[in-house]
Amino acid sequence: MIDKDNRKELADSLLLYAVTDRHWLGERTLAEVVRESLEGGVSFLQLREKELDEGRFYEEAVELQALAAQYGVPFVVNDNVDIALRMDADGVHVGQSDMEAGDVRALLGPDKILGVSAQTVEQAVLAEKRGADYLGVGAVFPTGSKDDAEDVSHEILKAICEAVSIPVVAIGGITLENTPELAGSGICGIAVISAIYGQKDIKEAAARLRKVTEETVKA
């Protein structure tokens, strides 16, 4: 688990958290669009794949990890602890319906990053207690990317930020336009998919979103 001395460094890296999605690729490769997002200012990268077989997933993860390393950006794998361990990823992100946080921490050891999704104060506090380094809280706005996403009011988001000492990232339906609505909540950053990868100019979208997020987090 990230110690207190390194927690600020982690919180800073979570400012603009990009989650991959193949949906908008078209003729392009995932590596191409991820590189553009990193050039635009993405500061944390999660590989999220629900459809790929293990072999393809592993190859893609290794490629994106190397890419993230070029930009000094932490790289985590969604859900798949086995692949994260095999490739020595920086960490793993798990949801409430995935492997329990304490079990994941036991497998990862103390030095890897563990992110956990939370929708309530109770879930957030328990995740921190069981070894989470940061929380992904949402959906803070309506979203089409996760069918099972629960809405989290801005009051609950703020209550979660106040209840834990680890960094909190807002996720779900976040756009360039609505990001400022999260000001004053206590988050250290935002996690997005389509707000970057669904845009025509990915580098520009990331750069503009990072600027707005910096202002929102400081507000």
DOLO-182176 format. One record per residue: residue number from 1; chain; z, x, y of N, C-alpha, C in turn. Coordinates in pm, 1 decimal. Layout:
N
> seq:mol:n.up:n.east:n.north:ca.up:ca.east:ca.north:c.up:c.east:c.north
> NUM:A:Z:X:Y:Z:X:Y:Z:X:Y
...
This chain:
219
> seq:mol:n.up:n.east:n.north:ca.up:ca.east:ca.north:c.up:c.east:c.north
> 1:A:0.0:85.3:-119.7:0.0:0.0:0.0:0.0:88.8:124.7
> 2:A:-79.4:50.7:223.0:-90.7:130.5:345.6:45.8:137.2:414.9
> 3:A:91.2:260.4:447.0:221.8:271.5:511.1:211.0:235.0:658.6
> 4:A:326.8:220.6:721.0:331.2:174.0:859.8:258.0:268.0:954.8
> 5:A:260.9:398.1:925.1:195.0:495.0:1012.3:43.3:474.5:1014.6
> 6:A:-11.6:427.9:902.2:-156.6:410.2:892.0:-200.7:265.8:914.9
> 7:A:-105.3:176.8:939.2:-138.3:34.5:952.7:-222.0:7.8:1077.8
> 8:A:-192.1:80.0:1186.4:-271.1:59.7:1309.1:-414.5:104.9:1287.6
> 9:A:-431.7:213.9:1216.2:-566.4:262.6:1186.7:-643.6:158.1:1106.0
> 10:A:-576.5:97.1:1007.7:-639.5:-8.7:929.0:-672.9:-127.8:1017.5
> 11:A:-577.7:-168.8:1100.9:-598.7:-283.6:1189.3:-718.8:-259.4:1280.9
> 12:A:-731.4:-138.8:1333.6:-845.0:-106.1:1421.2:-977.2:-116.1:1345.3
> 13:A:-975.6:-73.2:1219.1:-1099.5:-75.4:1139.6:-1141.8:-217.0:1103.6
> 14:A:-1048.8:-311.2:1108.3:-1077.9:-449.8:1071.2:-1137.8:-531.6:1185.7
> 15:A:-1164.4:-469.3:1299.1:-1212.3:-540.6:1417.7:-1336.5:-626.1:1388.6
> 16:A:-1440.0:-565.3:1333.0:-1561.4:-639.6:1298.9:-1591.7:-617.0:1151.3
> 17:A:-1549.8:-712.6:1072.0:-1549.9:-706.3:926.2:-1671.1:-785.0:876.5
> 18:A:-1765.4:-715.2:814.7:-1887.6:-780.1:765.5:-1879.6:-802.7:614.9
> 19:A:-1915.2:-923.5:573.5:-1921.2:-960.0:432.1:-2068.1:-980.2:395.7
> 20:A:-2114.6:-911.1:293.6:-2256.5:-917.6:259.0:-2293.5:-1051.6:195.2
> 21:A:-2422.5:-1084.1:207.9:-2475.8:-1206.2:147.8:-2626.0:-1186.7:132.0
> 22:A:-2677.8:-1210.3:12.9:-2820.5:-1190.3:-14.2:-2907.8:-1301.2:44.5
> 23:A:-2846.4:-1410.0:87.8:-2917.7:-1532.3:124.8:-3028.0:-1508.5:228.0
> 24:A:-3002.7:-1418.7:324.5:-3097.4:-1399.8:435.4:-3188.4:-1278.3:418.7
> 25:A:-3189.4:-1214.8:303.1:-3260.9:-1088.4:289.0:-3412.0:-1099.5:306.4
> 26:A:-3473.0:-1202.8:251.4:-3619.2:-1211.8:254.3:-3680.0:-1096.2:177.7
> 27:A:-3767.5:-1019.5:243.8:-3833.6:-905.9:179.2:-3753.6:-776.4:191.6
> 28:A:-3640.0:-782.4:257.5:-3563.6:-660.7:285.5:-3457.6:-635.0:178.9
> 29:A:-3408.7:-512.4:173.0:-3302.1:-478.9:78.2:-3166.7:-495.9:147.0
> 30:A:-3064.3:-510.7:65.9:-2929.4:-523.5:121.4:-2890.3:-397.1:197.5
> 31:A:-2928.5:-282.9:144.7:-2895.7:-155.9:211.4:-2957.5:-149.2:350.4
> 32:A:-3079.7:-199.8:366.7:-3147.4:-196.1:497.0:-3072.4:-277.9:601.4
> 33:A:-3033.9:-400.5:562.7:-2967.1:-485.9:662.1:-2824.5:-438.5:688.4
> 34:A:-2759.9:-384.5:586.6:-2624.4:-332.2:606.8:-2627.7:-212.0:699.7
> 35:A:-2725.9:-125.0:683.2:-2737.4:-9.5:772.9:-2751.6:-55.3:918.0
> 36:A:-2834.6:-156.0:941.3:-2852.5:-206.8:1077.9:-2721.3:-260.7:1134.1
> 37:A:-2644.4:-329.4:1048.8:-2516.9:-384.7:1096.0:-2417.6:-274.3:1128.6
> 38:A:-2418.6:-168.6:1050.2:-2330.8:-54.3:1076.5:-2370.6:16.0:1205.9
> 39:A:-2500.2:26.4:1228.5:-2548.3:86.2:1353.5:-2506.1:2.5:1474.0
> 40:A:-2493.2:-128.0:1453.4:-2453.7:-217.5:1561.6:-2304.5:-220.3:1589.2
> 41:A:-2224.6:-166.5:1496.9:-2081.0:-159.0:1522.6:-1989.6:-223.8:1421.3
> 42:A:-2042.3:-265.1:1305.5:-1954.5:-315.1:1199.3:-1854.4:-206.0:1163.2
> 43:A:-1726.8:-244.2:1151.8:-1621.4:-144.6:1133.1:-1553.4:-151.2:995.5
> 44:A:-1591.7:-252.9:915.8:-1533.1:-270.3:782.5:-1635.6:-348.4:701.2
> 45:A:-1655.3:-308.6:575.1:-1761.6:-370.0:494.4:-1708.2:-417.1:359.5
> 46:A:-1741.2:-543.0:328.0:-1707.3:-598.3:196.6:-1835.4:-637.9:124.3
> 47:A:-1849.6:-591.3:0.3:-1960.5:-634.0:-84.8:-1916.8:-757.2:-161.8
> 48:A:-1986.5:-866.6:-136.3:-1955.2:-992.4:-204.0:-2078.4:-1037.7:-280.7
> 49:A:-2068.2:-1036.8:-412.2:-2179.1:-1078.1:-498.4:-2126.2:-1170.4:-606.0
> 50:A:-2180.7:-1290.7:-613.5:-2136.5:-1386.3:-714.4:-2237.2:-1402.4:-827.7
> 51:A:-2361.4:-1355.9:-805.5:-2468.2:-1384.2:-901.8:-2514.9:-1262.5:-980.7
> 52:A:-2494.7:-1141.9:-928.9:-2548.4:-1022.7:-995.6:-2473.5:-989.1:-1123.5
> 53:A:-2547.5:-930.6:-1220.4:-2480.4:-881.2:-1340.6:-2405.5:-752.3:-1306.3
> 54:A:-2318.2:-710.6:-1395.7:-2229.9:-596.0:-1368.8:-2306.3:-467.9:-1336.3
> 55:A:-2416.7:-445.2:-1408.4:-2492.8:-322.7:-1386.7:-2552.4:-315.5:-1247.3
> 56:A:-2617.9:-425.2:-1205.5:-2676.7:-430.2:-1071.4:-2568.2:-425.0:-964.7
> 57:A:-2459.7:-494.8:-988.0:-2347.6:-497.5:-893.6:-2296.8:-355.0:-871.2
> 58:A:-2278.0:-282.6:-979.8:-2225.6:-146.3:-969.6:-2320.9:-57.0:-889.6
> 59:A:-2450.2:-63.0:-921.2:-2549.2:19.4:-851.4:-2549.2:-10.8:-701.2
> 60:A:-2544.7:-140.0:-669.7:-2545.4:-181.4:-529.7:-2418.2:-134.9:-458.9
> 61:A:-2306.1:-147.1:-528.6:-2177.8:-107.3:-470.6:-2176.8:42.0:-438.1
> 62:A:-2226.6:122.7:-528.4:-2231.3:267.7:-506.9:-2319.9:301.3:-386.5
> 63:A:-2434.0:233.5:-376.9:-2526.5:257.6:-265.4:-2462.3:219.8:-131.6
> 64:A:-2398.0:104.0:-127.2:-2338.6:59.4:-1.3:-2215.0:140.5:35.6
> 65:A:-2140.8:185.8:-64.4:-2025.0:269.8:-35.5:-2068.1:399.6:32.2
> 66:A:-2175.4:459.3:-17.9:-2226.7:583.6:41.7:-2272.9:558.5:185.2
> 67:A:-2335.5:444.1:206.6:-2382.2:406.5:339.3:-2264.2:388.4:434.9
> 68:A:-2162.6:316.0:391.1:-2043.4:294.0:473.5:-1976.0:425.9:508.0
> 69:A:-1973.2:516.9:411.4:-1908.7:646.9:432.6:-1979.8:726.5:542.6
> 70:A:-2111.2:710.9:552.3:-2186.6:780.6:657.7:-2140.2:739.2:797.0
> 71:A:-2093.0:615.7:807.3:-2047.9:562.6:936.5:-1896.0:562.4:949.7
> 72:A:-1826.6:618.8:850.8:-1681.4:625.0:855.5:-1614.7:489.2:846.7
> 73:A:-1677.9:398.0:772.2:-1631.3:260.1:763.9:-1572.2:232.0:625.1
> 74:A:-1451.9:172.7:616.5:-1395.6:138.3:486.4:-1484.5:40.5:410.6
> 75:A:-1489.8:58.0:278.2:-1573.3:-26.4:192.8:-1488.1:-86.0:81.8
> 76:A:-1487.4:-219.6:72.0:-1412.4:-287.0:-34.2:-1504.5:-379.2:-112.5
> 77:A:-1464.7:-407.1:-235.3:-1539.4:-495.1:-325.0:-1466.8:-628.5:-334.4
> 78:A:-1541.8:-736.6:-330.9:-1482.8:-868.9:-345.6:-1457.3:-899.4:-492.7
> 79:A:-1333.6:-931.7:-524.3:-1292.7:-982.7:-656.8:-1296.2:-883.1:-772.7
> 80:A:-1402.0:-802.0:-782.2:-1424.4:-724.7:-903.5:-1343.4:-594.7:-903.4
> 81:A:-1222.5:-603.6:-955.6:-1131.2:-488.7:-957.4:-1184.2:-378.1:-1047.9
> 82:A:-1244.1:-415.6:-1160.3:-1295.2:-316.2:-1254.9:-1400.0:-226.0:-1190.9
> 83:A:-1493.9:-287.4:-1119.6:-1598.6:-208.3:-1055.0:-1540.6:-125.1:-941.1
> 84:A:-1449.0:-181.7:-865.7:-1386.4:-107.4:-756.3:-1317.4:18.3:-807.9
> 85:A:-1249.5:6.6:-919.8:-1180.6:121.4:-979.2:-1281.3:222.2:-1034.3
> 86:A:-1383.6:170.9:-1101.3:-1482.7:257.9:-1164.1:-1555.5:343.4:-1061.0
> 87:A:-1586.7:285.7:-946.6:-1662.2:358.1:-845.0:-1574.2:422.9:-739.8
> 88:A:-1442.2:403.3:-751.1:-1346.6:458.1:-654.4:-1372.9:405.0:-513.6
> 89:A:-1390.0:272.1:-503.8:-1405.9:207.6:-373.2:-1277.7:223.1:-292.7
> 90:A:-1286.2:196.9:-162.8:-1166.7:206.8:-78.3:-1065.9:96.8:-110.5
> 91:A:-1113.6:-11.9:-170.1:-1021.0:-118.8:-203.6:-1089.9:-242.6:-256.3
> 92:A:-1012.7:-351.3:-259.6:-1057.7:-479.1:-315.4:-1007.6:-591.3:-226.2
> 93:A:-1087.4:-699.7:-219.4:-1039.4:-822.6:-155.6:-1039.0:-933.0:-259.4
> 94:A:-928.1:-1005.5:-269.3:-918.4:-1115.1:-366.6:-878.8:-1245.0:-296.7
> 95:A:-924.3:-1355.4:-354.0:-889.2:-1487.4:-303.7:-771.0:-1544.3:-379.2
> 96:A:-728.8:-1662.2:-339.4:-614.5:-1726.3:-404.1:-644.1:-1765.4:-549.0
> 97:A:-771.8:-1788.1:-580.4:-807.2:-1828.9:-717.0:-846.2:-1710.4:-804.9
> 98:A:-841.8:-1589.9:-749.2:-875.1:-1469.7:-825.3:-747.2:-1408.1:-883.7
> 99:A:-754.3:-1283.4:-924.6:-637.6:-1217.2:-981.2:-522.9:-1210.9:-880.0
> 100:A:-402.2:-1232.6:-926.3:-284.4:-1235.1:-839.0:-264.5:-1098.5:-773.0
> 101:A:-224.8:-1101.5:-646.3:-218.2:-980.1:-564.7:-132.7:-870.5:-627.5
> 102:A:-18.9:-906.6:-682.4:68.8:-807.2:-743.8:3.7:-738.4:-862.4
> 103:A:-72.6:-814.2:-941.1:-144.4:-757.1:-1055.8:-255.3:-663.5:-1008.4
> 104:A:-323.8:-702.1:-901.7:-429.8:-617.6:-846.6:-370.1:-487.0:-794.6
> 105:A:-258.7:-497.3:-723.1:-194.0:-377.1:-670.5:-152.9:-283.8:-783.7
> 106:A:-103.1:-340.0:-892.7:-61.8:-257.8:-1006.6:-180.4:-180.5:-1064.0
> 107:A:-297.0:-243.3:-1066.2:-416.9:-176.6:-1117.6:-472.9:-74.8:-1018.4
> 108:A:-469.3:-109.1:-890.5:-526.7:-22.6:-787.8:-443.7:101.3:-761.0
> 109:A:-312.5:88.7:-779.4:-223.3:196.2:-738.3:-187.8:179.6:-591.1
> 110:A:-106.4:270.6:-538.0:-52.9:252.9:-403.2:-146.3:288.9:-288.7
> 111:A:-253.9:362.3:-317.1:-331.8:422.0:-208.0:-458.1:346.3:-168.8
> 112:A:-495.3:244.6:-245.1:-615.9:168.9:-213.3:-583.5:50.1:-122.9
> 113:A:-685.3:3.3:-50.3:-669.6:-111.6:38.6:-678.3:-240.4:-42.6
> 114:A:-582.0:-329.1:-21.7:-583.9:-459.7:-87.3:-583.5:-569.4:17.9
> 115:A:-690.7:-647.2:20.4:-698.8:-762.5:109.1:-683.2:-890.6:29.4
> 116:A:-616.8:-987.9:87.0:-592.8:-1115.1:18.0:-625.2:-1230.7:112.3
> 117:A:-693.7:-1331.4:60.9:-721.1:-1452.2:138.7:-597.5:-1540.6:141.4
> 118:A:-573.9:-1606.3:254.8:-458.7:-1696.1:267.6:-495.0:-1812.0:359.3
> 119:A:-438.6:-1929.2:326.7:-459.4:-2047.5:409.5:-329.3:-2104.0:466.2
> 120:A:-215.6:-2053.9:416.2:-85.8:-2104.7:462.0:9.3:-1989.9:489.6
> 121:A:114.0:-2018.8:563.3:216.2:-1917.4:590.9:278.9:-1870.6:459.8
> 122:A:304.3:-1963.6:369.1:366.5:-1928.8:240.8:279.7:-1831.8:161.8
> 123:A:150.2:-1860.5:154.4:58.8:-1770.9:82.7:54.2:-1633.5:149.2
> 124:A:55.5:-1632.1:281.2:48.6:-1506.6:355.5:170.6:-1419.3:330.9
> 125:A:287.3:-1478.9:339.5:412.5:-1405.6:320.4:420.7:-1351.2:177.5
> 126:A:380.0:-1433.1:80.7:383.6:-1391.0:-59.7:285.4:-1277.0:-84.4
> 127:A:166.3:-1286.3:-24.7:66.7:-1180.5:-42.4:117.7:-1047.8:11.9
> 128:A:181.2:-1051.7:129.5:237.7:-929.2:185.7:345.0:-872.8:93.1
> 129:A:429.1:-958.3:43.2:538.5:-916.7:-44.9:484.9:-851.4:-172.2
> 130:A:370.0:-898.1:-217.1:313.3:-848.9:-343.5:214.7:-734.0:-325.8
> 131:A:205.9:-681.4:-203.9:130.6:-557.8:-186.5:3.7:-564.7:-105.9
> 132:A:-25.9:-678.2:-41.5:-146.5:-687.0:40.7:-134.7:-596.4:163.0
> 133:A:-246.7:-535.5:201.8:-251.6:-452.0:321.4:-302.7:-528.9:442.1
> 134:A:-382.9:-631.6:416.1:-430.5:-717.4:524.5:-460.1:-855.2:465.9
> 135:A:-471.9:-954.6:554.0:-502.1:-1091.3:511.8:-632.4:-1138.1:575.3
> 136:A:-709.9:-1212.6:499.8:-825.0:-1284.3:552.4:-786.8:-1431.0:558.8
> 137:A:-778.5:-1486.0:678.2:-727.1:-1622.2:695.1:-837.0:-1715.3:745.5
> 138:A:-857.4:-1824.5:673.9:-959.7:-1920.1:713.1:-979.0:-2026.9:606.7
> 139:A:-1071.9:-2116.5:632.8:-1175.0:-2110.6:736.8:-1120.6:-2162.1:870.4
> 140:A:-1139.7:-2078.4:975.0:-1088.3:-2116.2:1106.5:-1184.3:-2208.8:1181.7
> 141:A:-1310.1:-2213.3:1136.6:-1409.0:-2308.8:1186.4:-1485.0:-2363.0:1065.5
> 142:A:-1552.4:-2475.4:1077.9:-1631.3:-2527.3:964.7:-1732.9:-2423.9:918.8
> 143:A:-1750.7:-2411.9:787.5:-1840.1:-2309.6:733.6:-1920.2:-2364.4:617.4
> 144:A:-2040.0:-2311.5:601.6:-2123.9:-2353.5:490.6:-2132.0:-2249.5:380.8
> 145:A:-2068.9:-2134.1:398.8:-2085.1:-2025.2:302.1:-1990.4:-2034.9:183.4
> 146:A:-1881.6:-2112.1:197.8:-1788.1:-2127.4:86.0:-1756.7:-2275.3:67.9
> 147:A:-1796.3:-2328.5:-46.8:-1777.1:-2471.5:-72.9:-1630.0:-2509.9:-79.6
> 148:A:-1546.3:-2414.3:-120.8:-1405.1:-2447.2:-141.7:-1316.4:-2405.5:-23.9
> 149:A:-1378.4:-2364.3:85.9:-1299.3:-2316.5:198.8:-1217.8:-2429.4:260.6
> 150:A:-1091.4:-2402.2:282.5:-1004.1:-2499.3:347.3:-998.4:-2469.7:496.4
> 151:A:-986.8:-2573.3:575.0:-973.0:-2552.5:718.4:-832.9:-2501.2:751.0
> 152:A:-826.9:-2404.8:840.0:-699.2:-2352.1:888.9:-696.9:-2372.7:1039.4
> 153:A:-601.5:-2451.2:1087.1:-593.3:-2476.5:1231.1:-554.7:-2347.8:1303.7
> 154:A:-583.1:-2344.5:1432.7:-548.1:-2226.1:1510.2:-396.6:-2211.1:1522.1
> 155:A:-324.3:-2320.6:1510.3:-176.8:-2314.2:1509.6:-127.2:-2243.9:1384.3
> 156:A:-188.0:-2277.1:1270.4:-148.1:-2211.9:1144.7:-188.9:-2065.0:1146.4
> 157:A:-306.8:-2036.2:1199.4:-351.5:-1897.0:1210.6:-250.8:-1814.8:1290.2
> 158:A:-207.1:-1868.3:1402.2:-109.9:-1798.2:1485.9:23.8:-1783.7:1413.7
> 159:A:64.9:-1888.6:1341.9:191.7:-1884.1:1267.2:187.2:-1777.7:1157.8
> 160:A:71.5:-1763.9:1093.6:56.3:-1660.1:990.3:66.7:-1521.6:1052.7
> 161:A:-0.4:-1502.9:1165.1:5.2:-1372.6:1233.0:148.6:-1335.7:1271.3
> 162:A:226.2:-1435.7:1309.9:365.0:-1411.6:1349.5:457.0:-1390.3:1229.4
> 163:A:416.7:-1442.5:1112.8:504.3:-1438.5:994.8:492.9:-1309.0:914.3
> 164:A:385.1:-1234.4:935.2:364.1:-1112.4:856.8:353.6:-990.6:948.1
> 165:A:374.5:-873.6:889.4:363.7:-749.9:967.3:234.7:-675.4:937.9
> 166:A:153.6:-727.5:845.4:25.3:-664.8:812.7:-85.6:-728.3:897.0
> 167:A:-197.7:-659.7:915.3:-306.7:-712.8:998.0:-366.8:-840.5:940.1
> 168:A:-412.2:-927.9:1029.6:-475.2:-1054.0:991.4:-615.1:-1060.9:1051.2
> 169:A:-711.0:-1096.0:966.0:-850.1:-1114.6:1008.0:-884.0:-1262.4:993.5
> 170:A:-943.7:-1320.2:1095.8:-989.1:-1459.1:1088.4:-1126.1:-1462.8:1022.0
> 171:A:-1148.3:-1565.8:940.4:-1275.8:-1579.4:870.2:-1314.9:-1726.5:862.8
> 172:A:-1444.6:-1750.0:854.7:-1492.8:-1885.3:831.1:-1556.0:-1952.0:951.9
> 173:A:-1688.6:-1961.7:952.0:-1759.6:-2033.0:1057.0:-1758.0:-1965.8:1192.9
> 174:A:-1724.6:-1838.1:1196.7:-1712.9:-1767.8:1325.8:-1850.8:-1727.1:1376.7
> 175:A:-1874.5:-1753.4:1503.8:-2000.8:-1718.9:1569.2:-1971.1:-1641.4:1697.2
> 176:A:-2076.5:-1589.3:1757.2:-2062.3:-1521.2:1886.6:-2002.1:-1616.0:1989.6
> 177:A:-2043.5:-1743.2:1983.7:-2002.4:-1840.2:2084.3:-1857.9:-1884.6:2069.8
> 178:A:-1809.3:-1900.4:1944.2:-1673.0:-1954.4:1928.5:-1565.3:-1848.1:1910.4
> 179:A:-1603.6:-1722.8:1898.7:-1504.1:-1615.7:1882.6:-1396.1:-1617.4:1990.9
> 180:A:-1431.4:-1636.8:2120.1:-1327.4:-1636.7:2223.6:-1218.6:-1742.2:2204.8
> 181:A:-1247.8:-1847.8:2127.1:-1147.3:-1951.1:2101.1:-1029.1:-1898.2:2019.4
> 182:A:-1046.3:-1781.7:1957.7:-940.3:-1722.5:1874.9:-846.0:-1633.3:1955.3
> 183:A:-870.8:-1620.8:2083.0:-785.3:-1537.8:2169.2:-641.1:-1587.9:2166.3
> 184:A:-547.8:-1493.7:2162.2:-406.5:-1528.5:2163.7:-346.9:-1564.4:2030.3
> 185:A:-427.1:-1557.6:1925.0:-377.6:-1595.9:1791.9:-300.5:-1484.0:1723.5
> 186:A:-327.9:-1359.7:1764.0:-261.2:-1246.1:1700.6:-346.3:-1173.0:1599.1
> 187:A:-470.5:-1217.5:1579.9:-558.7:-1150.6:1483.5:-596.8:-1011.5:1533.5
> 188:A:-637.8:-926.0:1437.9:-685.0:-792.2:1476.2:-836.0:-783.5:1465.1
> 189:A:-900.3:-889.3:1415.0:-1044.5:-885.6:1401.5:-1098.2:-1012.4:1339.0
> 190:A:-1230.2:-1014.4:1319.1:-1295.9:-1129.0:1257.1:-1380.0:-1081.9:1139.5
> 191:A:-1394.5:-1168.1:1039.8:-1482.1:-1141.7:925.4:-1596.1:-1242.3:930.5
> 192:A:-1718.6:-1192.8:921.5:-1835.2:-1279.7:936.1:-1943.0:-1246.3:833.7
> 193:A:-2027.2:-1344.4:810.7:-2145.3:-1325.7:726.3:-2269.0:-1355.7:810.3
> 194:A:-2294.8:-1485.3:832.4:-2419.1:-1526.3:898.7:-2425.5:-1486.1:1045.6
> 195:A:-2310.8:-1469.4:1110.8:-2311.2:-1430.5:1252.1:-2374.8:-1293.2:1271.8
> 196:A:-2383.5:-1216.8:1163.0:-2455.0:-1088.7:1167.2:-2581.0:-1096.1:1081.4
> 197:A:-2565.0:-1122.2:950.8:-2677.0:-1109.8:858.4:-2774.8:-1226.7:864.1
> 198:A:-2736.1:-1334.4:930.3:-2826.2:-1446.9:946.8:-2905.1:-1441.6:1076.5
> 199:A:-2890.1:-1332.4:1152.0:-2955.9:-1319.8:1282.4:-3084.5:-1237.3:1272.2
> 200:A:-3177.6:-1263.4:1363.1:-3306.0:-1190.6:1361.1:-3287.1:-1042.1:1385.8
> 201:A:-3210.2:-1008.0:1488.7:-3183.3:-867.2:1521.7:-3039.4:-837.0:1481.4
> 202:A:-3022.9:-782.1:1362.2:-2889.8:-761.6:1304.7:-2808.6:-660.0:1384.2
> 203:A:-2872.2:-551.7:1424.3:-2801.0:-449.2:1501.4:-2750.2:-506.4:1633.3
> 204:A:-2835.1:-578.5:1702.8:-2797.3:-638.2:1830.5:-2687.7:-743.5:1812.0
> 205:A:-2699.7:-824.0:1707.0:-2599.1:-927.1:1679.4:-2462.4:-864.4:1655.7
> 206:A:-2459.8:-755.4:1578.8:-2333.9:-686.3:1550.5:-2275.0:-626.4:1677.9
> 207:A:-2360.1:-566.7:1759.9:-2312.7:-503.1:1883.5:-2252.7:-606.7:1978.5
> 208:A:-2319.6:-718.9:1994.2:-2270.1:-823.2:2084.7:-2140.1:-884.3:2031.0
> 209:A:-2136.7:-905.4:1898.9:-2017.7:-964.3:1837.9:-1898.8:-869.7:1847.9
> 210:A:-1923.2:-741.5:1831.8:-1812.7:-644.6:1843.3:-1753.9:-646.1:1983.9
> 211:A:-1839.6:-650.8:2084.6:-1793.0:-652.5:2222.1:-1705.3:-776.2:2248.8
> 212:A:-1753.6:-891.2:2206.7:-1678.9:-1015.6:2227.0:-1546.0:-1013.0:2150.1
> 213:A:-1550.6:-957.3:2029.4:-1428.3:-951.8:1948.1:-1325.0:-859.7:2009.8
> 214:A:-1367.7:-747.7:2062.4:-1275.9:-655.2:2130.3:-1204.6:-727.1:2245.0
> 215:A:-1280.6:-804.2:2321.8:-1222.1:-878.7:2433.6:-1126.9:-987.3:2383.6
> 216:A:-1163.1:-1051.6:2273.5:-1081.0:-1160.9:2217.6:-948.0:-1109.2:2164.5
> 217:A:-954.4:-998.2:2093.7:-833.0:-940.9:2033.5:-736.2:-893.1:2141.3
> 218:A:-789.2:-841.5:2250.2:-704.2:-790.9:2360.1:-646.8:-903.9:2445.3
> 219:A:-711.8:-1019.5:2442.5:-671.8:-1131.2:2532.0:-533.1:-1186.1:2497.3
